[in-house]
Amino acid sequence: MSEITVPSVTTAKGDLWVFGYGSLMWRPGFEFEERIPARLVGEHRALCVYSFVHRGTPEKPGLVLGLDRGGACRGIAFRVAEKNRADVVAYLRAREQVTSVYREVMRSVWLENDARQRVSALAYVVDRGHAQYAGRLSLAEQHRHVVQGHGQSGANRDYVTATVKAIEAEGFRDTQLHQLALMLHGDAHSLHAADRDEDRESR
C-alpha cells in the first residue's frame, strides 16, 4: 500500500486504472475505455469528510465520502488509455484535491469480471490528519450536515441520493448510506405533505 509520488502517476507507462466509490461512480467526468465493478480491500467507504466547497461551506459544512481505514469497498474501476493518463490525473486532482483532504495513492483492486484480475488503481483515501476529517459520525450527525450542506456542486442531499442510486444500480447496498437516504426521503416526504397542507389552507 505505497503512496505514489507526484510524477509517477502521470508519467508511468500503460493504461491507468481509477477506482471510484462515490460521485465518480455516477459522474466520472473523464474519458475511459472500460468501466468494471471492482472491490478494494483494506479501506471502506464512509461519509467522513467535511465538505467546505463542493457540498457545503466552512460555515455550514456538508459531508462527502472518503475511503477510511479498515474493511472493504465495492465500487467501479475505470480504465483510462495511456494517452489520456496525464489529462485525467490533472482533472481528478482539480476535482478531488481542492482542499487536499485526500491522499492520492495506488491500491490493489479486484475486478469483478470473468477474469477476476487484480489491478493497481489510483484512489483517493482520506487524510486522517486533515482538519476536514470528520471521523466516525453518528447517523443523526451525518443527517444534520447533509441537510444543511450546499456548495458549488449543489445540495448535499442530492450527492447522497445519487450515490445510493449508483450503488443500487450495481446490485449491492451500503447500509449506512441507505439508512441516511431513507431519512432524507422521509424529510422530503414530510416537506411535501406540509406544502400540500399549506396549499389546502390557502384555498
RADA-V774048 format. One record per helix or strand of 3 or more residues. SS is the DSSP state (helix for helix, strand for strand). FROM is the first residue (numbers start at 1). TO is the last residue. If there is no record, write none. Layout:
# RADA-V774048
ss | from | to
SS | FROM | TO
SS | FROM | TO
This chain:
# RADA-V774048
ss | from | to
helix | 6 | 11
strand | 16 | 20
helix | 23 | 26
strand | 34 | 51
strand | 62 | 80
helix | 82 | 96
strand | 102 | 111
strand | 118 | 126
helix | 139 | 148
helix | 156 | 169
helix | 175 | 202
